[in-house]
């Protein structure tokens, strides 16, 4: 089993979130998400950090020690990631995720982002 996020890892994400939403309205939560990790065939439970604002849900997965993947959902049916498969630095991972989402919201620019639109989600 992959180790859960450490307290210092949660603090890294929380620092970025508090920098952006200074009113404390957005909180980082620990979660477990079932996914099929890259290069694997079986679904596994993966530790995640999750936070939400009005139109976006942010997810950072911990795939292993110093191994992270991030993406965000906009609305109910659009999923974006930063275009980088995995990060070995959580600070960089969260920073790129937040910048990608801000750029998207400000310009609706998807250049360089991987976009998946899930029409099945109700």
MOPAC internal coordinates of N, CA, C and O (Angstrom, degrees):
PM7 1SCF
backbone

  N    0.0000 0     0.00 0     0.00 0    0    0    0
  C    1.4723 1     0.00 0     0.00 0    1    0    0
  C    1.5229 1   109.32 1     0.00 0    2    1    0
  O    1.2310 1   121.58 1   -38.39 1    3    2    1
  N    1.3251 1   114.58 1   141.61 1    3    2    1
  C    1.4557 1   121.07 1   177.64 1    5    3    2
  C    1.5310 1   108.37 1   -73.56 1    6    5    3
  O    1.2310 1   121.03 1   -42.75 1    7    6    5
  N    1.3110 1   115.64 1   137.25 1    7    6    5
  C    1.4633 1   119.95 1   179.09 1    9    7    6
  C    1.5220 1   110.71 1   -66.13 1   10    9    7
  O    1.2310 1   121.53 1   -36.08 1   11   10    9
  N    1.3268 1   114.67 1   143.92 1   11   10    9
  C    1.4587 1   120.14 1   176.74 1   13   11   10
  C    1.5245 1   110.58 1   -64.91 1   14   13   11
  O    1.2310 1   121.03 1   -12.45 1   15   14   13
  N    1.3164 1   115.63 1   167.55 1   15   14   13
  C    1.4554 1   120.65 1   175.28 1   17   15   14
  C    1.5295 1   108.90 1   -63.48 1   18   17   15
  O    1.2310 1   120.30 1   -40.57 1   19   18   17
  N    1.3087 1   117.02 1   139.43 1   19   18   17
  C    1.4634 1   121.51 1   176.52 1   21   19   18
  C    1.5271 1   109.17 1   -80.72 1   22   21   19
  O    1.2310 1   120.98 1   -13.01 1   23   22   21
  N    1.3011 1   115.73 1   166.99 1   23   22   21
  C    1.4589 1   120.88 1   177.98 1   25   23   22
  C    1.5321 1   110.51 1   -60.13 1   26   25   23
  O    1.2310 1   120.36 1   139.89 1   27   26   25
  N    1.3299 1   116.91 1   -40.11 1   27   26   25
  C    1.4725 1   119.24 1  -179.71 1   29   27   26
  C    1.5304 1   111.18 1   -68.84 1   30   29   27
  O    1.2310 1   119.50 1   147.24 1   31   30   29
  N    1.3294 1   118.56 1   -32.76 1   31   30   29
  C    1.4693 1   120.69 1   176.13 1   33   31   30
  C    1.5298 1   110.65 1   -66.71 1   34   33   31
  O    1.2310 1   120.50 1   138.41 1   35   34   33
  N    1.3292 1   116.65 1   -41.59 1   35   34   33
  C    1.4668 1   120.25 1   177.28 1   37   35   34
  C    1.5230 1   109.71 1   -62.09 1   38   37   35
  O    1.2310 1   120.50 1   140.81 1   39   38   37
  N    1.3264 1   116.65 1   -39.19 1   39   38   37
  C    1.4688 1   121.02 1   179.23 1   41   39   38
  C    1.5316 1   111.80 1   -63.81 1   42   41   39
  O    1.2310 1   119.93 1   143.98 1   43   42   41
  N    1.3378 1   117.74 1   -36.02 1   43   42   41
  C    1.4713 1   121.02 1   177.42 1   45   43   42
  C    1.5249 1   109.88 1   -60.04 1   46   45   43
  O    1.2310 1   120.30 1   130.75 1   47   46   45
  N    1.3210 1   117.03 1   -49.25 1   47   46   45
  C    1.4708 1   120.83 1  -179.81 1   49   47   46
  C    1.5304 1   110.54 1   -65.46 1   50   49   47
  O    1.2310 1   120.66 1   137.47 1   51   50   49
  N    1.3214 1   116.35 1   -42.53 1   51   50   49
  C    1.4617 1   121.14 1  -178.80 1   53   51   50
  C    1.5253 1   110.85 1   -61.37 1   54   53   51
  O    1.2310 1   120.13 1   141.41 1   55   54   53
  N    1.3252 1   117.36 1   -38.59 1   55   54   53
  C    1.4730 1   121.72 1   178.47 1   57   55   54
  C    1.5350 1   110.31 1   -59.44 1   58   57   55
  O    1.2310 1   120.39 1   134.50 1   59   58   57
  N    1.3319 1   116.87 1   -45.50 1   59   58   57
  C    1.4760 1   120.61 1   179.15 1   61   59   58
  C    1.5367 1   110.94 1   -64.55 1   62   61   59
  O    1.2310 1   120.81 1   136.04 1   63   62   61
  N    1.3276 1   116.05 1   -43.96 1   63   62   61
  C    1.4700 1   120.66 1  -178.77 1   65   63   62
  C    1.5321 1   110.03 1   -63.60 1   66   65   63
  O    1.2310 1   120.18 1   134.68 1   67   66   65
  N    1.3348 1   117.26 1   -45.32 1   67   66   65
  C    1.4668 1   120.48 1  -179.20 1   69   67   66
  C    1.5256 1   112.00 1   -67.68 1   70   69   67
  O    1.2310 1   120.48 1   152.14 1   71   70   69
  N    1.3265 1   116.69 1   -27.86 1   71   70   69
  C    1.4620 1   121.03 1   176.00 1   73   71   70
  C    1.5215 1   110.70 1   -66.82 1   74   73   71
  O    1.2310 1   120.71 1   142.93 1   75   74   73
  N    1.3171 1   116.24 1   -37.07 1   75   74   73
  C    1.4604 1   121.00 1  -176.20 1   77   75   74
  C    1.5213 1   112.29 1   -85.65 1   78   77   75
  O    1.2310 1   120.40 1   135.02 1   79   78   77
  N    1.3295 1   116.83 1   -44.98 1   79   78   77
  C    1.4641 1   121.96 1   179.95 1   81   79   78
  C    1.5194 1   107.37 1  -111.59 1   82   81   79
  O    1.2310 1   121.11 1   -94.16 1   83   82   81
  N    1.2963 1   115.48 1    85.84 1   83   82   81
  C    1.4691 1   121.81 1  -172.01 1   85   83   82
  C    1.5261 1   113.52 1   -71.62 1   86   85   83
  O    1.2310 1   120.23 1   167.00 1   87   86   85
  N    1.3361 1   117.16 1   -13.00 1   87   86   85
  C    1.4640 1   119.72 1  -178.26 1   89   87   86
  C    1.5300 1   112.99 1   -83.50 1   90   89   87
  O    1.2310 1   120.36 1   179.36 1   91   90   89
  N    1.3402 1   116.92 1    -0.64 1   91   90   89
  C    1.4626 1   120.10 1   178.53 1   93   91   90
  C    1.5180 1   114.20 1    77.13 1   94   93   91
  O    1.2310 1   120.37 1  -169.80 1   95   94   93
  N    1.3298 1   116.90 1    10.20 1   95   94   93
  C    1.4731 1   120.22 1  -176.61 1   97   95   94
  C    1.5229 1   113.16 1   -75.60 1   98   97   95
  O    1.2310 1   119.89 1   163.73 1   99   98   97
  N    1.3327 1   117.81 1   -16.27 1   99   98   97
  C    1.4627 1   121.42 1  -179.07 1  101   99   98
  C    1.5270 1   108.65 1  -113.61 1  102  101   99
  O    1.2310 1   120.97 1   -52.52 1  103  102  101
  N    1.3232 1   115.76 1   127.48 1  103  102  101
  C    1.4631 1   121.80 1  -177.31 1  105  103  102
  C    1.5302 1   110.37 1  -119.67 1  106  105  103
  O    1.2310 1   120.44 1   -35.49 1  107  106  105
  N    1.3244 1   116.76 1   144.51 1  107  106  105
  C    1.4620 1   122.63 1   175.63 1  109  107  106
  C    1.5248 1   107.89 1   -87.87 1  110  109  107
  O    1.2310 1   120.72 1   -47.91 1  111  110  109
  N    1.3441 1   116.24 1   132.09 1  111  110  109
  C    1.4568 1   122.00 1  -179.42 1  113  111  110
  C    1.5300 1   109.95 1  -122.03 1  114  113  111
  O    1.2310 1   120.90 1   -33.34 1  115  114  113
  N    1.3242 1   115.89 1   146.66 1  115  114  113
  C    1.4619 1   121.53 1   172.32 1  117  115  114
  C    1.5182 1   108.14 1   -84.47 1  118  117  115
  O    1.2310 1   120.72 1   -38.41 1  119  118  117
  N    1.3255 1   116.22 1   141.59 1  119  118  117
  C    1.4622 1   121.13 1   179.64 1  121  119  118
  C    1.5218 1   109.20 1  -147.63 1  122  121  119
  O    1.2310 1   120.76 1   -13.20 1  123  122  121
  N    1.2996 1   116.16 1   166.80 1  123  122  121
  C    1.4597 1   123.26 1   170.31 1  125  123  122
  C    1.5150 1   106.66 1  -120.96 1  126  125  123
  O    1.2310 1   120.70 1   -51.20 1  127  126  125
  N    1.3286 1   116.26 1   128.80 1  127  126  125
  C    1.4576 1   121.57 1  -177.10 1  129  127  126
  C    1.5180 1   108.99 1  -123.22 1  130  129  127
  O    1.2310 1   120.83 1   -44.89 1  131  130  129
  N    1.3275 1   116.01 1   135.11 1  131  130  129
  C    1.4666 1   120.12 1   177.96 1  133  131  130
  C    1.5270 1   108.57 1   -89.08 1  134  133  131
  O    1.2310 1   120.82 1   -60.75 1  135  134  133
  N    1.3337 1   116.04 1   119.25 1  135  134  133
  C    1.4664 1   121.64 1   178.75 1  137  135  134
  C    1.5211 1   109.23 1  -141.42 1  138  137  135
  O    1.2310 1   121.47 1   -13.75 1  139  138  137
  N    1.3209 1   114.78 1   166.25 1  139  138  137
  C    1.4608 1   121.12 1   169.20 1  141  139  138
  C    1.5329 1   105.26 1   -98.64 1  142  141  139
  O    1.2310 1   119.95 1   -73.46 1  143  142  141
  N    1.3499 1   117.70 1   106.54 1  143  142  141
  C    1.4646 1   119.87 1  -178.15 1  145  143  142
  C    1.5252 1   111.73 1   -60.89 1  146  145  143
  O    1.2310 1   120.45 1   -26.73 1  147  146  145
  N    1.3411 1   116.74 1   153.27 1  147  146  145
  C    1.4704 1   120.56 1   179.28 1  149  147  146
  C    1.5276 1   111.32 1   -53.84 1  150  149  147
  O    1.2310 1   120.77 1   -48.80 1  151  150  149
  N    1.3296 1   116.13 1   131.20 1  151  150  149
  C    1.4576 1   121.32 1   178.20 1  153  151  150
  C    1.5168 1   114.83 1    82.16 1  154  153  151
  O    1.2310 1   119.96 1  -177.82 1  155  154  153
  N    1.3324 1   117.68 1     2.18 1  155  154  153
  C    1.4607 1   120.78 1   179.34 1  157  155  154
  C    1.5227 1   110.14 1  -116.03 1  158  157  155
  O    1.2310 1   120.70 1   -17.56 1  159  158  157
  N    1.3302 1   116.26 1   162.44 1  159  158  157
  C    1.4679 1   121.00 1  -178.47 1  161  159  158
  C    1.5256 1   112.20 1  -105.29 1  162  161  159
  O    1.2310 1   120.23 1   152.86 1  163  162  161
  N    1.3296 1   117.16 1   -27.14 1  163  162  161
  C    1.4647 1   121.83 1  -175.71 1  165  163  162
  C    1.5275 1   111.21 1   -95.82 1  166  165  163
  O    1.2310 1   120.97 1   -38.84 1  167  166  165
  N    1.3179 1   115.74 1   141.16 1  167  166  165
  C    1.4655 1   120.51 1   174.58 1  169  167  166
  C    1.5249 1   109.02 1   -72.43 1  170  169  167
  O    1.2310 1   121.15 1   -36.88 1  171  170  169
  N    1.3261 1   115.41 1   143.12 1  171  170  169
  C    1.4652 1   121.81 1   177.79 1  173  171  170
  C    1.5213 1   109.26 1  -136.38 1  174  173  171
  O    1.2310 1   121.27 1   -21.08 1  175  174  173
  N    1.3272 1   115.19 1   158.92 1  175  174  173
  C    1.4554 1   120.88 1   173.91 1  177  175  174
  C    1.5327 1   107.20 1   -84.88 1  178  177  175
  O    1.2310 1   120.76 1   -55.33 1  179  178  177
  N    1.3241 1   116.16 1   124.67 1  179  178  177
  C    1.4658 1   122.67 1  -176.44 1  181  179  178
  C    1.5310 1   108.45 1  -119.79 1  182  181  179
  O    1.2310 1   119.66 1   -45.41 1  183  182  181
  N    1.3372 1   118.25 1   134.59 1  183  182  181
  C    1.4690 1   119.80 1   175.38 1  185  183  182
  C    1.5237 1   110.53 1   -65.68 1  186  185  183
  O    1.2310 1   121.05 1   -35.27 1  187  186  185
  N    1.3284 1   115.60 1   144.73 1  187  186  185
  C    1.4670 1   120.74 1  -178.26 1  189  187  186
  C    1.5189 1   110.55 1  -143.03 1  190  189  187
  O    1.2310 1   121.74 1   -26.66 1  191  190  189
  N    1.3187 1   114.28 1   153.34 1  191  190  189
  C    1.4603 1   122.36 1   166.75 1  193  191  190
  C    1.5257 1   106.00 1  -107.45 1  194  193  191
  O    1.2310 1   120.34 1   -45.32 1  195  194  193
  N    1.3214 1   116.95 1   134.68 1  195  194  193
  C    1.4616 1   121.58 1  -176.29 1  197  195  194
  C    1.5265 1   108.79 1  -135.33 1  198  197  195
  O    1.2310 1   120.90 1   -42.27 1  199  198  197
  N    1.3384 1   115.88 1   137.73 1  199  198  197
  C    1.4606 1   120.56 1   170.38 1  201  199  198
  C    1.5127 1   108.01 1  -147.11 1  202  201  199
  O    1.2310 1   121.43 1   -24.49 1  203  202  201
  N    1.3445 1   114.87 1   155.51 1  203  202  201
  C    1.4655 1   120.84 1  -175.07 1  205  203  202
  C    1.5206 1   110.87 1  -133.84 1  206  205  203
  O    1.2310 1   121.52 1   -32.85 1  207  206  205
  N    1.3328 1   114.69 1   147.15 1  207  206  205
  C    1.4586 1   119.97 1   165.68 1  209  207  206
  C    1.5229 1   106.02 1  -123.23 1  210  209  207
  O    1.2310 1   119.79 1    15.58 1  211  210  209
  N    1.3291 1   118.01 1  -164.42 1  211  210  209
  C    1.4653 1   120.25 1  -173.35 1  213  211  210
  C    1.5184 1   114.15 1   -55.87 1  214  213  211
  O    1.2310 1   120.08 1   133.94 1  215  214  213
  N    1.3533 1   117.46 1   -46.06 1  215  214  213
  C    1.4665 1   117.62 1  -174.21 1  217  215  214
  C    1.5249 1   114.65 1  -116.01 1  218  217  215
  O    1.2310 1   119.65 1   176.78 1  219  218  217
  N    1.3321 1   118.28 1    -3.22 1  219  218  217
  C    1.4690 1   119.76 1  -175.69 1  221  219  218
  C    1.5204 1   112.10 1  -131.41 1  222  221  219
  O    1.2310 1   121.56 1   -32.09 1  223  222  221
  N    1.3307 1   114.62 1   147.91 1  223  222  221
  C    1.4615 1   122.48 1   171.50 1  225  223  222
  C    1.5190 1   106.80 1  -119.91 1  226  225  223
  O    1.2310 1   120.73 1   -53.54 1  227  226  225
  N    1.3292 1   116.21 1   126.46 1  227  226  225
  C    1.4615 1   123.06 1  -177.62 1  229  227  226
  C    1.5183 1   109.24 1  -103.63 1  230  229  227
  O    1.2310 1   120.42 1   -41.13 1  231  230  229
  N    1.3460 1   116.80 1   138.87 1  231  230  229
  C    1.4622 1   121.59 1  -179.97 1  233  231  230
  C    1.5252 1   108.83 1  -135.56 1  234  233  231
  O    1.2310 1   121.04 1   -49.84 1  235  234  233
  N    1.3386 1   115.61 1   130.16 1  235  234  233
  C    1.4608 1   121.66 1   171.90 1  237  235  234
  C    1.5232 1   106.58 1  -121.96 1  238  237  235
  O    1.2310 1   120.86 1   -59.68 1  239  238  237
  N    1.3264 1   115.96 1   120.32 1  239  238  237
  C    1.4657 1   122.00 1   179.04 1  241  239  238
  C    1.5180 1   109.99 1   -95.30 1  242  241  239
  O    1.2310 1   120.79 1   -35.43 1  243  242  241
  N    1.3234 1   116.09 1   144.57 1  243  242  241
  C    1.4667 1   120.91 1   173.18 1  245  243  242
  C    1.5219 1   107.14 1  -105.42 1  246  245  243
  O    1.2310 1   120.95 1   -74.81 1  247  246  245
  N    1.3342 1   115.79 1   105.19 1  247  246  245
  C    1.4632 1   121.39 1  -175.83 1  249  247  246
  C    1.5242 1   112.07 1   -88.21 1  250  249  247
  O    1.2310 1   120.38 1   165.74 1  251  250  249
  N    1.3120 1   116.89 1   -14.26 1  251  250  249
  C    1.4549 1   122.56 1   179.52 1  253  251  250
  C    1.5093 1   108.42 1   174.95 1  254  253  251
  O    1.2310 1   120.83 1     4.95 1  255  254  253
  N    1.3159 1   116.02 1  -175.05 1  255  254  253
  C    1.4561 1   120.30 1   178.72 1  257  255  254
  C    1.5332 1   108.73 1   -63.54 1  258  257  255
  O    1.2310 1   119.76 1   -58.45 1  259  258  257
  N    1.3114 1   118.07 1   121.55 1  259  258  257
  C    1.4678 1   123.48 1  -178.48 1  261  259  258
  C    1.5337 1   111.86 1    55.18 1  262  261  259
  O    1.2310 1   120.67 1  -137.76 1  263  262  261
  N    1.3286 1   116.32 1    42.24 1  263  262  261
  C    1.4533 1   121.99 1  -179.11 1  265  263  262
  C    1.5299 1   108.08 1  -142.32 1  266  265  263
  O    1.2310 1   120.47 1   -71.17 1  267  266  265
  N    1.3446 1   116.70 1   108.83 1  267  266  265
  C    1.4608 1   122.15 1  -172.15 1  269  267  266
  C    1.5258 1   111.43 1  -129.82 1  270  269  267
  O    1.2310 1   121.18 1   -28.31 1  271  270  269
  N    1.3243 1   115.36 1   151.69 1  271  270  269
  C    1.4642 1   122.33 1   173.42 1  273  271  270
  C    1.5203 1   106.72 1  -133.94 1  274  273  271
  O    1.2310 1   120.98 1   -37.13 1  275  274  273
  N    1.3404 1   115.73 1   142.87 1  275  274  273
  C    1.4646 1   117.90 1  -178.42 1  277  275  274
  C    1.5214 1   111.16 1  -134.98 1  278  277  275
  O    1.2310 1   121.49 1   -25.51 1  279  278  277
  N    1.3251 1   114.76 1   154.49 1  279  278  277
  C    1.4625 1   121.83 1   174.28 1  281  279  278
  C    1.5175 1   108.08 1  -160.64 1  282  281  279
  O    1.2310 1   120.89 1   -12.62 1  283  282  281
  N    1.3280 1   115.90 1   167.38 1  283  282  281
  C    1.4603 1   119.74 1   173.76 1  285  283  282
  C    1.5177 1   109.41 1  -137.80 1  286  285  283
  O    1.2310 1   121.95 1   -27.44 1  287  286  285
  N    1.3190 1   113.86 1   152.56 1  287  286  285
  C    1.4599 1   121.80 1   174.62 1  289  287  286
  C    1.5151 1   107.80 1  -104.12 1  290  289  287
  O    1.2310 1   120.81 1   -43.02 1  291  290  289
  N    1.3253 1   116.05 1   136.98 1  291  290  289
  C    1.4598 1   121.29 1   173.64 1  293  291  290
  C    1.5203 1   105.90 1  -116.07 1  294  293  291
  O    1.2310 1   120.47 1   -58.32 1  295  294  293
  N    1.3229 1   116.72 1   121.68 1  295  294  293
  C    1.4527 1   119.50 1  -173.44 1  297  295  294
  C    1.5213 1   108.84 1    67.56 1  298  297  295
  O    1.2310 1   120.48 1    24.88 1  299  298  297
  N    1.3101 1   116.69 1  -155.12 1  299  298  297
  C    1.4672 1   120.06 1  -177.47 1  301  299  298
  C    1.5157 1   113.42 1   -96.43 1  302  301  299
  O    1.2310 1   119.87 1   163.46 1  303  302  301
  N    1.3303 1   117.84 1   -16.54 1  303  302  301
  C    1.4665 1   117.64 1  -169.00 1  305  303  302
  C    1.5270 1   115.83 1  -123.98 1  306  305  303
  O    1.2310 1   119.52 1  -179.92 1  307  306  305
  N    1.3200 1   118.53 1     0.08 1  307  306  305
  C    1.4698 1   118.99 1  -177.25 1  309  307  306
  C    1.5164 1   110.56 1  -116.07 1  310  309  307
  O    1.2310 1   121.15 1   -55.99 1  311  310  309
  N    1.3247 1   115.41 1   124.01 1  311  310  309
  C    1.4603 1   120.78 1   177.81 1  313  311  310
  C    1.5251 1   109.22 1  -115.49 1  314  313  311
  O    1.2310 1   120.74 1   -47.74 1  315  314  313
  N    1.3173 1   116.19 1   132.26 1  315  314  313
  C    1.4635 1   122.45 1  -179.24 1  317  315  314
  C    1.5144 1   109.37 1  -124.09 1  318  317  315
  O    1.2310 1   120.23 1   -34.97 1  319  318  317
  N    1.3246 1   117.17 1   145.03 1  319  318  317
  C    1.4529 1   118.60 1   164.94 1  321  319  318
  C    1.5135 1   107.92 1  -126.11 1  322  321  319
  O    1.2310 1   120.44 1    -3.53 1  323  322  321
  N    1.3130 1   116.77 1   176.47 1  323  322  321
  C    1.4647 1   120.84 1  -171.63 1  325  323  322
  C    1.5143 1   112.96 1   -79.54 1  326  325  323
  O    1.2310 1   119.84 1   173.90 1  327  326  325
  N    1.3246 1   117.90 1    -6.10 1  327  326  325
  C    1.4574 1   120.83 1  -176.65 1  329  327  326
  C    1.5277 1   111.99 1    90.60 1  330  329  327
  O    1.2310 1   120.52 1   174.96 1  331  330  329
  N    1.3390 1   116.62 1    -5.04 1  331  330  329
  C    1.4653 1   121.51 1   176.92 1  333  331  330
  C    1.5219 1   106.85 1  -107.58 1  334  333  331
  O    1.2310 1   120.53 1   -56.89 1  335  334  333
  N    1.3400 1   116.59 1   123.11 1  335  334  333
  C    1.4657 1   120.56 1  -174.34 1  337  335  334
  C    1.5190 1   113.29 1   -61.96 1  338  337  335
  O    1.2310 1   120.23 1   131.74 1  339  338  337
  N    1.3411 1   117.16 1   -48.26 1  339  338  337
  C    1.4553 1   120.06 1  -178.29 1  341  339  338
  C    1.5210 1   110.22 1  -146.56 1  342  341  339
  O    1.2310 1   121.51 1   -30.38 1  343  342  341
  N    1.3179 1   114.71 1   149.62 1  343  342  341
  C    1.4663 1   122.48 1   177.37 1  345  343  342
  C    1.5301 1   108.58 1  -115.59 1  346  345  343
  O    1.2310 1   120.67 1   -31.02 1  347  346  345
  N    1.3358 1   116.32 1   148.98 1  347  346  345
  C    1.4633 1   119.05 1   172.31 1  349  347  346
  C    1.5258 1   110.47 1  -107.64 1  350  349  347
  O    1.2310 1   120.44 1  -176.89 1  351  350  349
  N    1.3281 1   116.77 1     3.11 1  351  350  349
  C    1.4626 1   122.77 1   178.68 1  353  351  350
  C    1.5284 1   107.86 1  -127.75 1  354  353  351
  O    1.2310 1   120.51 1   -66.17 1  355  354  353
  N    1.3288 1   116.63 1   113.83 1  355  354  353
  C    1.4657 1   120.64 1  -176.33 1  357  355  354
  C    1.5264 1   111.69 1   -63.58 1  358  357  355
  O    1.2310 1   120.20 1   141.47 1  359  358  357
  N    1.3193 1   117.22 1   -38.53 1  359  358  357
  C    1.4596 1   121.07 1   179.11 1  361  359  358
  C    1.5345 1   110.53 1   -57.77 1  362  361  359
  O    1.2310 1   120.58 1   132.88 1  363  362  361
  N    1.3175 1   116.50 1   -47.12 1  363  362  361
  C    1.4671 1   122.36 1   178.54 1  365  363  362
  C    1.5282 1   110.67 1   -64.61 1  366  365  363
  O    1.2310 1   120.54 1   139.00 1  367  366  365
  N    1.3272 1   116.57 1   -41.00 1  367  366  365
  C    1.4651 1   122.07 1   179.92 1  369  367  366
  C    1.5288 1   110.96 1   -59.43 1  370  369  367
  O    1.2310 1   120.26 1   129.19 1  371  370  369
  N    1.3233 1   117.10 1   -50.81 1  371  370  369
  C    1.4665 1   121.45 1  -178.38 1  373  371  370
  C    1.5303 1   110.01 1   -67.72 1  374  373  371
  O    1.2310 1   120.30 1   138.58 1  375  374  373
  N    1.3178 1   117.03 1   -41.42 1  375  374  373
  C    1.4620 1   121.49 1   179.37 1  377  375  374
  C    1.5281 1   111.02 1   -59.03 1  378  377  375
  O    1.2310 1   120.15 1   130.95 1  379  378  377
  N    1.3294 1   117.32 1   -49.05 1  379  378  377
  C    1.4720 1   121.11 1   179.71 1  381  379  378
  C    1.5252 1   111.22 1   -63.54 1  382  381  379
  O    1.2310 1   120.30 1   140.78 1  383  382  381
  N    1.3209 1   117.03 1   -39.22 1  383  382  381
  C    1.4660 1   121.16 1   179.54 1  385  383  382
  C    1.5308 1   110.50 1   -62.80 1  386  385  383
  O    1.2310 1   120.59 1   133.08 1  387  386  385
  N    1.3198 1   116.48 1   -46.92 1  387  386  385
  C    1.4643 1   120.43 1  -178.81 1  389  387  386
  C    1.5363 1   110.66 1   -65.37 1  390  389  387
  O    1.2310 1   120.28 1   139.17 1  391  390  389
  N    1.3247 1   117.07 1   -40.83 1  391  390  389
  C    1.4706 1   120.41 1   178.73 1  393  391  390
  C    1.5238 1   111.17 1   -66.18 1  394  393  391
  O    1.2310 1   120.44 1   138.62 1  395  394  393
  N    1.3304 1   116.76 1   -41.38 1  395  394  393
  C    1.4735 1   120.05 1   179.46 1  397  395  394
  C    1.5219 1   110.48 1   -61.48 1  398  397  395
  O    1.2310 1   120.42 1   136.54 1  399  398  397
  N    1.3239 1   116.80 1   -43.46 1  399  398  397
  C    1.4611 1   120.10 1   179.98 1  401  399  398
  C    1.5209 1   110.79 1   -67.28 1  402  401  399
  O    1.2310 1   119.93 1   137.47 1  403  402  401
  N    1.3224 1   117.74 1   -42.53 1  403  402  401
  C    1.4758 1   120.84 1   179.69 1  405  403  402
  C    1.5223 1   110.43 1   -63.33 1  406  405  403
  O    1.2310 1   120.34 1   135.46 1  407  406  405
  N    1.3349 1   116.95 1   -44.54 1  407  406  405
  C    1.4690 1   120.54 1   178.07 1  409  407  406
  C    1.5214 1   110.77 1   -59.78 1  410  409  407
  O    1.2310 1   120.75 1   136.78 1  411  410  409
  N    1.3280 1   116.16 1   -43.22 1  411  410  409
  C    1.4625 1   120.38 1   179.76 1  413  411  410
  C    1.5295 1   110.95 1   -62.31 1  414  413  411
  O    1.2310 1   120.44 1   130.76 1  415  414  413
  N    1.3254 1   116.76 1   -49.24 1  415  414  413
  C    1.4624 1   120.77 1  -177.47 1  417  415  414
  C    1.5282 1   110.92 1   -63.57 1  418  417  415
  O    1.2310 1   120.47 1   139.77 1  419  418  417
  N    1.3290 1   116.70 1   -40.23 1  419  418  417
  C    1.4664 1   119.78 1  -178.26 1  421  419  418
  C    1.5226 1   112.84 1   -70.95 1  422  421  419
  O    1.2310 1   120.56 1   145.57 1  423  422  421
  N    1.3220 1   116.53 1   -34.43 1  423  422  421
  C    1.4657 1   118.21 1  -173.32 1  425  423  422
  C    1.5230 1   114.15 1  -124.14 1  426  425  423
  O    1.2310 1   120.49 1   171.31 1  427  426  425
  N    1.3305 1   116.67 1    -8.69 1  427  426  425
  C    1.4681 1   121.85 1  -170.93 1  429  427  426
  C    1.5329 1   109.55 1    55.18 1  430  429  427
  O    1.2310 1   120.90 1  -150.09 1  431  430  429
  N    1.3423 1   115.88 1    29.91 1  431  430  429
  C    1.4586 1   122.94 1  -178.93 1  433  431  430
  C    1.5226 1   109.26 1   -88.40 1  434  433  431
  O    1.2310 1   120.49 1   -58.74 1  435  434  433
  N    1.3246 1   116.66 1   121.26 1  435  434  433
  C    1.4624 1   120.07 1  -179.60 1  437  435  434
  C    1.5218 1   112.17 1  -106.67 1  438  437  435
  O    1.2310 1   119.91 1  -170.27 1  439  438  437
  N    1.3212 1   117.79 1     9.73 1  439  438  437
  C    1.4620 1   120.52 1  -179.36 1  441  439  438
  C    1.5328 1   110.04 1   -60.38 1  442  441  439
  O    1.2310 1   120.70 1   -53.04 1  443  442  441
  N    1.3340 1   116.27 1   126.96 1  443  442  441
  C    1.4561 1   121.25 1   178.69 1  445  443  442
  C    1.5167 1   114.49 1    84.69 1  446  445  443
  O    1.2310 1   120.07 1   170.58 1  447  446  445
  N    1.3444 1   117.46 1    -9.42 1  447  446  445
  C    1.4562 1   120.86 1   178.33 1  449  447  446
  C    1.5212 1   109.57 1   -96.67 1  450  449  447
  O    1.2310 1   120.73 1   -36.31 1  451  450  449
  N    1.3059 1   116.22 1   143.69 1  451  450  449
  C    1.4608 1   119.68 1   171.29 1  453  451  450
  C    1.5208 1   106.99 1   -85.68 1  454  453  451
  O    1.2310 1   120.24 1   -51.72 1  455  454  453
  N    1.3217 1   117.14 1   128.28 1  455  454  453
  C    1.4521 1   122.00 1  -176.65 1  457  455  454
  C    1.5258 1   109.22 1  -118.81 1  458  457  455
  O    1.2310 1   121.03 1   -48.74 1  459  458  457
  N    1.3339 1   115.64 1   131.26 1  459  458  457
  C    1.4668 1   120.68 1   171.57 1  461  459  458
  C    1.5235 1   106.43 1  -122.46 1  462  461  459
  O    1.2310 1   120.54 1   -52.09 1  463  462  461
  N    1.3283 1   116.58 1   127.91 1  463  462  461
  C    1.4588 1   120.71 1   176.99 1  465  463  462
  C    1.5237 1   106.73 1  -109.98 1  466  465  463
  O    1.2310 1   121.03 1   -61.33 1  467  466  465
  N    1.3330 1   115.64 1   118.67 1  467  466  465
  C    1.4568 1   121.77 1  -177.60 1  469  467  466
  C    1.5084 1   109.21 1  -102.44 1  470  469  467
  O    1.2310 1   120.58 1   -78.46 1  471  470  469
  N    1.3162 1   116.50 1   101.54 1  471  470  469
  C    1.4637 1   121.51 1  -177.87 1  473  471  470
  C    1.5324 1   111.04 1   -74.94 1  474  473  471
  O    1.2310 1   119.74 1   163.12 1  475  474  473
  N    1.3408 1   118.10 1   -16.88 1  475  474  473
  C    1.4732 1   121.00 1  -176.09 1  477  475  474
  C    1.5201 1   113.09 1   -76.82 1  478  477  475
  O    1.2310 1   119.67 1   161.05 1  479  478  477
  N    1.3292 1   118.23 1   -18.95 1  479  478  477
  C    1.4568 1   121.26 1  -175.46 1  481  479  478
  C    1.5245 1   109.41 1   -74.85 1  482  481  479
  O    1.2310 1   121.42 1   -49.80 1  483  482  481
  N    1.3116 1   114.89 1   130.20 1  483  482  481
  C    1.4769 1   120.51 1  -178.07 1  485  483  482
  C    1.5060 1   109.74 1  -100.13 1  486  485  483
  O    1.2310 1   120.10 1   180.00 1  487  486  485

